[in-house]
Amino acid sequence: MIPATDPSELPDDWWTAAECAAYLGITRGTWTAYVAREQAPAPERMFGRSPVWRPRTVKSWAASRPRHSK
């Protein structure tokens, strides 16, 4: 995981935990629980204390889930 310290280092198309959860139709708490249990992709970068993921990573993971895939 690569830390980002300057807002200009973080592309606009990275998703926060809330955005990942919204895409999947689950709560933010459910998403963070999946991540904590290593049932979802680990954050790819940190912006301050906020983990972020590439949308393609979340979409690919969602497509490979046996249920609730988009």
Secondary structure, 3 states (H helix, E strand, C coil): CEEECCHHHCCCCCEEHHHHHHHHCCCHHHHHHHHHCCCCCCCCEEECCEEEECHHHHHHHHHHCCCCCC
